């Protein structure tokens, strides 16, 4: 995603030996030629990196977990932080997953996505609770 600008790296040596860390991921930025902490990514960049990581992990799980196929991917929000170009790339990646017979569920408040998603469940809040309707464009 993002035309190969970023590459996620796992830091082998933690910055502080006594610090509690997770995966300790940093991002190599091809534009600057430098690695930096993942926490320095903008909201849109972070969303794209998280989506790329989730897709990569799902492929790894499928390859190493007895060939178990992951058929469904649910994405909750994040699209509002993307600029137009990044949104287009993210939608292309998700469309590719659908073409590979995966179900992709998107939870979002971004109105532009409504026009781009042909089948959707729209949930509308109301005074007496939410209502839901299935829409096929």
ROSE-4610 file (N, C-alpha, C; in Angstrom, 1 decimal, always signed):
// ROSE-4610
residu = [X/X/X/X/X/X/X/X/X/X/X/X/X/X/X/X/X/X/X/X/X/X/X/X/X/X/X/X/X/X/X/X/X/X/X/X/X/X/X/X/X/X/X/X/X/X/X/X/X/X/X/X/X/X/X/X/X/X/X/X/X/X/X/X/X/X/X/X/X/X/X/X/X/X/X/X/X/X/X/X/X/X/X/X/X/X/X/X/X/X/X/X/X/X/X/X/X/X/X/X/X/X/X/X/X/X/X/X/X/X/X/X/X/X/X/X/X/X/X/X/X/X/X/X/X/X/X/X/X/X/X/X/X/X/X/X/X/X/X/X/X/X/X/X/X/X/X/X/X/X/X/X/X/X/X/X/X/X/X/X/X/X/X/X/X/X/X/X/X/X/X/X/X/X/X/X/X/X/X/X/X/X/X/X/X/X/X/X/X/X/X/X/X/X/X/X/X/X/X/X/X/X/X/X/X/X/X/X/X/X/X/X/X/X/X/X/X/X/X/X/X/X/X/X/X/X/X/X/X/X/X/X/X/X/X/X/X/X/X/X/X/X/X/X/X/X/X/X/X/X/X/X/X/X/X/X/X/X/X/X/X/X/X/X/X/X/X/X/X/X/X/X/X/X/X/X/X/X/X/X/X/X/X/X/X/X/X/X/X/X/X/X/X/X/X/X/X/X/X/X/X/X/X/X/X/X/X/X/X/X/X/X/X/X/X/X/X/X/X/X/X/X/X/X/X/X/X/X/X/X/X/X/X/X/X/X/X/X/X/X/X/X/X/X/X/X/X/X/X/X/X/X/X/X/X/X/X/X/X/X/X/X/X/X/X/X/X/X/X/X/X/X/X/X/X/X/X/X/X/X/X/X/X/X/X/X/X/X/X/X/X/X/X/X/X/X/X/X/X/X/X/X/X/X/X/X/X/X/X/X/X]
num = [1/1/1/2/2/2/3/3/3/4/4/4/5/5/5/6/6/6/7/7/7/8/8/8/9/9/9/10/10/10/11/11/11/12/12/12/13/13/13/14/14/14/15/15/15/16/16/16/17/17/17/18/18/18/19/19/19/20/20/20/21/21/21/22/22/22/23/23/23/24/24/24/25/25/25/26/26/26/27/27/27/28/28/28/29/29/29/30/30/30/31/31/31/32/32/32/33/33/33/34/34/34/35/35/35/36/36/36/37/37/37/38/38/38/39/39/39/40/40/40/41/41/41/42/42/42/43/43/43/44/44/44/45/45/45/46/46/46/47/47/47/48/48/48/49/49/49/50/50/50/51/51/51/52/52/52/53/53/53/54/54/54/55/55/55/56/56/56/57/57/57/58/58/58/59/59/59/60/60/60/61/61/61/62/62/62/63/63/63/64/64/64/65/65/65/66/66/66/67/67/67/68/68/68/69/69/69/70/70/70/71/71/71/72/72/72/73/73/73/74/74/74/75/75/75/76/76/76/77/77/77/78/78/78/79/79/79/80/80/80/81/81/81/82/82/82/83/83/83/84/84/84/85/85/85/86/86/86/87/87/87/88/88/88/89/89/89/90/90/90/91/91/91/92/92/92/93/93/93/94/94/94/95/95/95/96/96/96/97/97/97/98/98/98/99/99/99/100/100/100/101/101/101/102/102/102/103/103/103/104/104/104/105/105/105/106/106/106/107/107/107/108/108/108/109/109/109/110/110/110/111/111/111/112/112/112/113/113/113/114/114/114/115/115/115/116/116/116/117/117/117/118/118/118/119/119/119/120/120/120/121/121/121/122/122/122/123/123/123/124/124/124/125/125/125/126/126/126/127/127/127/128/128/128/129/129/129/130/130/130/131/131/131/132/132/132/133/133/133/134/134/134/135/135/135/136/136/136/137/137/137]
x = [+0.8/+0.0/+0.9/+0.3/+1.0/+2.2/+2.1/+3.0/+4.4/+4.5/+5.7/+6.6/+6.0/+6.8/+7.3/+6.5/+6.8/+7.1/+8.0/+8.2/+8.3/+7.4/+7.4/+8.5/+9.2/+10.4/+10.2/+10.6/+10.6/+12.0/+12.0/+13.3/+13.8/+15.0/+15.6/+16.0/+16.5/+17.0/+16.1/+15.4/+14.6/+15.4/+14.7/+15.4/+15.9/+15.0/+15.4/+15.2/+16.2/+16.2/+15.1/+14.7/+13.7/+12.3/+12.1/+10.8/+9.9/+8.7/+7.7/+7.3/+7.5/+7.2/+6.4/+5.7/+4.9/+5.9/+5.5/+6.3/+7.4/+7.4/+8.5/+8.7/+7.7/+7.7/+8.2/+9.0/+9.4/+9.1/+9.1/+8.8/+10.0/+10.3/+11.4/+10.7/+11.0/+10.4/+11.3/+10.9/+11.7/+12.0/+11.1/+11.3/+12.5/+12.7/+13.7/+15.0/+14.8/+15.8/+16.1/+15.2/+15.4/+14.3/+14.7/+13.7/+13.2/+11.9/+11.4/+10.4/+10.0/+9.0/+7.7/+6.9/+5.6/+4.7/+4.9/+4.0/+4.2/+5.1/+5.3/+4.5/+3.8/+3.0/+1.8/+1.3/+0.1/-1.1/-2.3/-3.5/-3.7/-3.6/-3.9/-2.8/-1.5/-0.4/-0.5/-0.9/-1.0/-2.1/-3.2/-4.3/-3.8/-3.2/-2.7/-1.6/-0.8/+0.2/-0.5/-1.5/-2.2/-3.0/-3.6/-4.3/-3.3/-2.1/-1.1/-0.6/-0.4/+0.0/-1.0/-2.3/-3.4/-3.5/-3.4/-3.4/-2.2/-1.0/+0.1/+0.1/-0.4/-0.6/-1.6/-2.7/-3.7/-3.1/-2.3/-1.6/-0.7/+0.0/+1.0/+0.2/-0.9/-1.7/-2.2/-2.7/-3.2/-2.1/-0.9/+0.2/+0.7/+0.6/+1.2/+0.3/-1.0/-2.0/-2.8/-2.1/-2.8/-3.7/-3.2/-3.9/-5.4/-5.6/-6.9/-7.1/-8.1/-8.4/-9.2/-8.7/-9.4/-10.3/-11.6/-12.6/-13.1/-13.0/-13.7/-12.7/-12.8/-12.0/-13.0/-13.0/-13.8/-12.9/-13.2/-12.4/-13.3/-12.9/-13.7/-13.1/-13.7/-13.3/-11.9/-11.4/-10.0/-10.0/-11.1/-11.1/-11.2/-11.7/-11.8/-10.5/-9.4/-8.1/-7.3/-7.9/-7.2/-7.4/-6.3/-6.5/-7.1/-7.4/-8.1/-7.3/-6.0/-5.1/-5.0/-4.8/-4.7/-6.0/-7.2/-8.5/-8.7/-8.3/-8.4/-7.5/-6.3/-5.4/-6.0/-6.5/-7.1/-8.3/-9.2/-10.3/-9.9/-8.9/-8.4/-7.9/-7.2/-6.7/-7.9/-8.9/-10.0/-10.8/-10.9/-11.6/-10.9/-9.6/-8.8/-9.1/-9.3/-9.6/-11.0/-11.9/-13.2/-13.1/-12.3/-12.1/-11.5/-10.8/-10.2/-11.1/-12.4/-13.5/-13.4/-13.0/-13.1/-14.2/-14.8/-15.9/-15.2/-15.4/-14.8/-15.9/-15.9/-16.9/-16.2/-16.8/-16.3/-17.3/-16.8/-17.6/-17.1/-17.9/-17.4/-18.5/-18.1/-19.0/-18.7/-17.8/-17.4/-18.4/-19.1/-20.1/-19.7/-18.5/-18.0/-17.9/-17.8/-17.7/-19.1/-20.2/-21.5/-21.6/-21.1/-21.2/-20.3/-19.3/-18.3/-18.6/-19.5/-19.8/-21.2/-21.3/-22.5/-23.5/-23.1/-24.0/-23.6/-24.5/-24.2/-25.3/-25.0/-26.0/-25.8/-26.9/-26.9/-27.6/-26.9/-27.5/-27.7/-29.0/-29.3/-29.8/-29.2/-29.6/-31.0/-31.8/-33.0/-33.4/-34.4/-34.8/-35.2/-35.7/-36.1/-35.2/-34.0/-33.0/-32.6/-31.7/-31.2/-32.0/-32.1/-32.7/-31.6/-31.9/-30.9/-31.7/-31.0/-31.6/-30.4/-30.7/-29.7/-30.0/-28.9/-29.0/-28.1/-28.7/-27.9/-28.0/-26.9/-26.9/-26.9]
y = [-1.2/+0.0/+1.2/+2.3/+3.6/+3.5/+2.7/+2.6/+2.1/+1.3/+0.8/+1.8/+2.9/+3.9/+3.4/+2.6/+2.2/+0.7/+0.3/-1.1/-1.3/-2.2/-2.4/-3.3/-3.0/-3.7/-4.0/-5.2/-5.5/-5.2/-4.3/-3.9/-5.1/-5.6/-6.7/-6.4/-5.2/-4.8/-3.7/-3.8/-2.8/-1.5/-0.4/+0.9/+0.9/+0.4/+0.3/-1.2/-1.7/-3.1/-3.4/-2.5/-2.7/-2.3/-1.9/-1.4/-2.6/-2.5/-3.5/-3.1/-4.0/-3.8/-4.8/-4.5/-5.5/-6.0/-5.8/-6.2/-5.3/-4.1/-3.1/-2.9/-2.4/-2.2/-0.8/-0.7/+0.6/+0.6/+1.8/+1.9/+2.5/+1.8/+2.3/+3.1/+4.4/+5.3/+5.4/+4.9/+5.0/+6.4/+7.3/+8.7/+9.4/+9.0/+9.6/+8.7/+7.4/+6.4/+6.2/+6.5/+6.4/+5.5/+4.8/+4.1/+5.0/+4.9/+5.7/+4.9/+5.3/+4.6/+4.7/+3.6/+3.5/+4.5/+5.0/+6.0/+7.4/+7.6/+8.9/+9.0/+7.9/+7.9/+8.8/+9.5/+10.2/+9.3/+9.8/+8.9/+8.1/+8.6/+7.9/+6.9/+7.3/+6.4/+5.2/+5.5/+4.5/+3.5/+4.0/+3.1/+2.2/+2.7/+1.9/+0.9/+1.3/+0.4/-0.8/-0.4/-1.4/-2.4/-1.8/-2.7/-3.6/-3.1/-3.9/-5.0/-4.7/-5.6/-6.7/-6.3/-7.3/-8.2/-7.7/-8.6/-9.5/-9.0/-9.9/-10.9/-10.6/-11.6/-12.6/-12.2/-13.2/-14.2/-13.7/-14.6/-15.5/-15.0/-15.9/-17.0/-16.6/-17.5/-18.6/-18.2/-19.2/-20.1/-19.6/-20.5/-21.4/-21.1/-21.9/-22.5/-22.4/-22.9/-24.0/-25.0/-26.1/-25.7/-24.7/-24.2/-23.8/-23.3/-22.7/-21.4/-21.3/-20.1/-19.1/-17.8/-16.7/-16.1/-16.3/-15.9/-14.5/-13.9/-12.7/-11.7/-10.5/-9.4/-8.3/-7.9/-6.7/-5.6/-4.4/-3.2/-2.2/-1.8/-0.8/+0.6/+1.5/+2.9/+3.0/+4.2/+4.5/+5.2/+5.0/+5.5/+7.1/+7.6/+9.1/+9.8/+9.1/+9.7/+9.6/+9.0/+8.9/+10.0/+10.4/+11.4/+10.7/+11.4/+10.8/+9.7/+9.9/+8.9/+7.6/+7.8/+6.6/+5.9/+6.6/+5.9/+5.1/+5.6/+4.9/+3.6/+3.7/+2.5/+1.5/+2.0/+1.0/+0.3/+1.0/+0.4/-0.6/-0.3/-1.2/-2.5/-2.4/-3.6/-4.4/-3.7/-4.4/-5.1/-4.4/-5.0/-6.2/-6.2/-7.4/-8.6/-8.3/-9.4/-10.0/-9.1/-9.6/-10.5/-10.1/-10.8/-12.2/-12.3/-13.6/-14.4/-14.1/-14.8/-14.6/-13.4/-13.1/-12.1/-12.2/-11.2/-10.1/-8.9/-7.7/-6.9/-6.7/-5.8/-4.6/-3.4/-2.1/-1.4/-1.0/-0.2/+1.2/+2.2/+3.5/+4.5/+5.8/+6.9/+7.8/+7.3/+8.1/+8.0/+9.1/+9.0/+8.6/+8.9/+8.5/+7.0/+6.3/+4.8/+4.2/+4.9/+4.4/+4.2/+5.1/+5.0/+4.0/+3.6/+2.6/+1.2/+1.0/-0.3/-0.7/-1.7/-2.0/-2.7/-3.5/-4.2/-3.8/-3.2/-2.8/-2.9/-3.0/-2.9/-1.5/-0.7/+0.7/+0.7/+1.2/+1.3/+2.7/+3.1/+4.5/+4.6/+5.4/+5.6/+6.4/+6.1/+6.8/+6.9/+7.7/+7.9/+6.6/+5.6/+4.4/+3.2/+3.6/+2.6/+2.6/+1.9/+1.9/+1.0/+1.4/+0.5/+0.2/-1.0/-1.5/-1.9/-1.6/-2.1/-2.5/-3.5/-4.0/-3.3/-2.7/-1.9/-2.6/-2.8/-3.3/-2.3/-1.6/-0.6/-1.1]
z = [+0.0/+0.0/+0.0/-0.4/-0.5/-1.5/-2.5/-3.6/-3.1/-2.1/-1.6/-0.8/-0.4/+0.3/+1.6/+2.4/+3.7/+3.7/+4.6/+4.8/+6.3/+6.9/+8.3/+8.7/+9.8/+10.3/+11.7/+12.2/+13.6/+14.1/+15.1/+15.7/+16.5/+16.3/+17.0/+18.4/+18.6/+19.9/+20.4/+21.5/+22.1/+22.4/+22.3/+22.7/+24.1/+25.0/+26.4/+26.9/+27.5/+27.9/+28.9/+29.7/+30.8/+30.4/+29.1/+28.7/+28.2/+28.6/+28.1/+26.7/+25.7/+24.3/+23.7/+22.7/+21.9/+20.8/+19.5/+18.4/+18.2/+18.7/+18.5/+17.1/+16.4/+14.9/+14.6/+13.6/+13.1/+11.6/+11.0/+9.6/+8.8/+7.8/+6.9/+5.8/+5.7/+4.7/+3.5/+2.4/+1.2/+0.7/+1.0/+0.6/+1.3/+2.6/+3.4/+3.5/+3.3/+3.5/+4.9/+5.8/+7.2/+7.8/+8.9/+9.7/+10.8/+11.2/+12.3/+13.0/+14.2/+15.1/+14.4/+14.5/+13.8/+14.4/+15.6/+16.2/+15.6/+14.7/+14.0/+12.7/+12.3/+11.1/+11.4/+10.3/+10.4/+10.5/+10.8/+10.9/+9.7/+8.5/+7.3/+7.0/+7.2/+7.1/+8.0/+9.3/+10.3/+9.9/+9.4/+9.0/+7.9/+6.9/+5.8/+6.3/+7.2/+7.7/+8.5/+9.3/+10.1/+9.2/+8.1/+7.2/+6.5/+6.0/+5.4/+6.4/+7.6/+8.6/+8.8/+9.0/+9.2/+8.0/+6.8/+5.6/+5.5/+5.8/+5.9/+6.9/+8.1/+9.2/+8.8/+8.1/+7.7/+6.7/+5.8/+4.8/+5.6/+6.5/+7.3/+8.1/+8.7/+9.5/+8.6/+7.4/+6.4/+6.0/+5.8/+5.3/+6.3/+7.6/+8.7/+9.6/+9.4/+10.4/+9.7/+9.1/+8.6/+7.4/+6.6/+5.4/+5.7/+6.9/+7.2/+6.5/+5.8/+5.0/+5.9/+5.8/+6.5/+5.4/+5.5/+4.5/+4.7/+5.9/+6.2/+6.9/+6.5/+7.0/+7.4/+8.7/+9.1/+9.5/+8.9/+9.1/+9.8/+11.0/+11.8/+11.7/+11.0/+10.9/+10.3/+10.4/+9.9/+8.5/+7.7/+6.4/+6.4/+7.4/+7.5/+7.6/+8.0/+8.1/+6.8/+5.8/+4.5/+3.6/+2.9/+1.8/+0.6/-0.4/-1.6/-2.2/-2.4/-3.0/-2.2/-0.9/+0.0/+0.1/+0.1/+0.1/-1.1/-2.3/-3.5/-3.5/-3.0/-2.8/-1.9/-0.8/+0.2/-0.4/-1.1/-1.8/-2.8/-3.6/-4.6/-3.9/-2.8/-2.1/-1.6/-1.0/-0.5/-1.6/-2.8/-3.9/-4.4/-4.4/-4.7/-3.8/-2.5/-1.6/-1.9/-2.3/-2.7/-3.9/-4.9/-6.1/-5.8/-4.7/-4.2/-3.3/-3.4/-2.7/-1.2/-0.8/+0.7/+0.9/+2.0/+2.4/+3.2/+2.7/+3.4/+4.0/+5.3/+5.9/+6.4/+6.0/+6.4/+7.3/+8.4/+9.3/+9.3/+8.8/+8.5/+8.5/+8.8/+8.7/+7.5/+6.7/+5.5/+4.4/+4.1/+3.1/+1.7/+1.3/+0.0/-0.2/+0.9/+0.8/+0.4/+0.8/+0.5/-1.0/-1.8/-3.3/-3.8/-3.1/-3.6/-3.2/-2.3/-1.8/-2.2/-3.1/-3.7/-2.8/-1.9/-0.9/+0.5/+1.2/+2.5/+3.5/+4.8/+5.8/+6.5/+6.3/+6.9/+8.2/+9.2/+10.6/+10.8/+11.2/+11.5/+12.9/+13.7/+15.1/+15.1/+16.1/+16.3/+17.8/+18.1/+19.5/+20.2/+19.5/+20.1/+19.8/+19.4/+19.1/+17.6/+17.2/+15.9/+15.0/+13.7/+12.7/+11.7/+11.0/+10.0/+8.8/+7.7/+6.4/+5.5/+4.7/+3.7/+2.4/+1.8/+0.6/-0.5/-1.7/-2.8/-3.9/-4.2/-5.2/-6.6]
